[in-house]
Amino acid sequence: MEIPFNRPYLTGNELSYIEDAIWLSQSGGHISGDGKYTKLVQQFFERCFGARMALLTTSGTSALELAFYLLNLKSGDEVILPSYTFPSTANAIILAGGTPVFADISPDTMNIDPGEIRRKITKKTRAICPVHYGGVSCDMDEIMDIADAHNLSVVEDAAQGVNARYKRKYLGTIGDFGCYSFHETKNYVCGEGGALLINTDDPKINERAEILREKGTNRSQFYRGEVDKYTWVDIGSSYLPSDILAALLYSQLEHLDEIQEKRLAVWHAYYDALKPLEEEGRIRLPVVPEYAEHNAHLFYVLFETETVRNEMMAKLKNQGIHAVFHYIPLHSSPMGRQYGCVKGDLPITEDVSGRLLRLPVFAGIGLKEEDYINEKLLHFMKPCIVV
Ligand SMILES: *Cc1c(COP(=O)(O)O)cnc(C)c1O
C-alpha cells in the first residue's frame, strides 16, 4: 500500500464553481481578484468566524507580509516569534523592515512560551507573532495580556489554525491581525492562497490593507465609487488571488466541518492506537490544552532520540507510508543565524525538532489505510523503543 503524506480532499463542487467563475468573466464579472467568489470567501470569515475584515491573499506568506507592512515597522524594531516555525513567519518581519527575535517553545504544545516572550521584550519590541502549531491554540490570554502591558501588536500566524478555536474564539480573530494559508498541504485548500484577517477597528488600517494588496493603488475604493479615479498612493504588491482560486476555496469552505471531522477522526485513531505506548513511556503524543479546540492539522509522535525517529521514518517509508519531519529551527538555519541566537539558546526547540515525526493526516484517508498505518506503527514501535 502507498500512503502519501497529504492528499487534498475534494468536496465535489470544485469544478462547477471554477467553471462559473470563468463564465462570469463573459458577462461583466472578473477572473482577476475581488470577484464573486473572493467576496463570498471574505464574507464567510467575517460572518462565520467574526473577523472585522478579511482579505483573500495569494498565500499565507503574503498575508503575513501584509500584516507586518501594516505595522509600519522602523529599522531596528523587534518582533518576537518562535524559532520553531516556517521561514515565512520570519521573512515577513524582515521584509517589512523589522528584526526577528526568536523565542523558545513550550515542550507540551510546541507553541511559543509566554515566559520566553517576557524575557525577550526590550525597548525596541513592537510586536509578538504567535504561531498556532498544528492548529492547537497558543495561550492567547497570556499573550494578549503581555501585549497590552507593553503596548505591542499581535500578529497571529494561524496558517495551520483555520477553524480551530481558543476559548470558542476562532484562531486568527484574536490578535490585531490573523494570517491563514490555503496551500494544498493545509486543511482547506485552493492550491496556493491565504487570507489576512484584520481585527482592529481602525478604518485607516483597513483602507491601507486594501491599498497594499492592490499594488499600492486605491483601486478598491475606485470600484466602490468612493474616489473618481484610481492612482498610486502607497507602497504595495500584487497580493490578490484570481477569483478562479477563490471559487475552489469556496467549495471547500462549504464543507468546513465535514473536512474537520474527517481529519479529527484520523487524529483520534492515531491517538487511541498509540496511547498505550505513551503510557509505557516509549513515545510522547500531542498535548491539547483545555482552552484549545484543535483542527487536526497534523499529528506527530516524539521519539526518544533523533536516531530512533529517523529509523522509524525509514521503516515506514519502506512500507509505503510517507511520514515527514520539520522544522529545522530558524535560529540555527543559515539565514536565521544572522539574528543573534546561537546553538544552545533555545534548548526545547533544538531538542524537539530532531525527535518529532509527522504522520499522514488528510480528510480522505480511508479506514483500510488508517488500519494499515496503525498496524505498521505498532509493529515497528513495540520492540525497538524503551524510553
Ligand atoms: C504554511 C505556513 C505558512 C505559509 O503559508 P503559504 O500559504 O504556504 O505561503 C506560514 N506559516 C506557517 C506556520 C505555515 O504552516
The ligand as an SDF file (V2000), in Angstrom:
LIG
                    3D

 15 15  0  0  0  0  0  0  0  0999 V2000
    2.0600   27.0740    5.5990 C   0  0  0  0  0  0  0  0  0  0  0  0
    2.6000   28.0580    6.5620 C   0  0  0  0  0  0  0  0  0  0  0  0
    2.9450   29.3550    6.1850 C   0  0  0  0  0  0  0  0  0  0  0  0
    2.9710   29.8100    4.7430 C   0  0  0  0  0  0  0  0  0  0  0  0
    1.7790   29.6830    4.0670 O   0  0  0  0  0  0  0  0  0  0  0  0
    1.7910   29.6480    2.4330 P   0  0  0  0  0  0  0  0  0  0  0  0
    0.3610   29.7130    2.0810 O   0  0  0  0  0  0  0  0  0  0  0  0
    2.4400   28.3540    2.0600 O   0  0  0  0  0  0  0  0  0  0  0  0
    2.5680   30.8280    1.9790 O   0  0  0  0  0  0  0  0  0  0  0  0
    3.3410   30.2430    7.1650 C   0  0  0  0  0  0  0  0  0  0  0  0
    3.4180   29.8810    8.4540 N   0  0  0  0  0  0  0  0  0  0  0  0
    3.1120   28.6310    8.8660 C   0  0  0  0  0  0  0  0  0  0  0  0
    3.2020   28.2890   10.3140 C   0  0  0  0  0  0  0  0  0  0  0  0
    2.7090   27.6730    7.9230 C   0  0  0  0  0  0  0  0  0  0  0  0
    2.4200   26.4330    8.3380 O   0  0  0  0  0  0  0  0  0  0  0  0
  1  2  1  0
  2  3  1  0
  2 14  2  0
  3  4  1  0
  3 10  2  0
  4  5  1  0
  5  6  1  0
  6  7  2  0
  6  8  1  0
  6  9  1  0
 10 11  1  0
 11 12  2  0
 12 13  1  0
 12 14  1  0
 14 15  1  0
M  END
$$$$
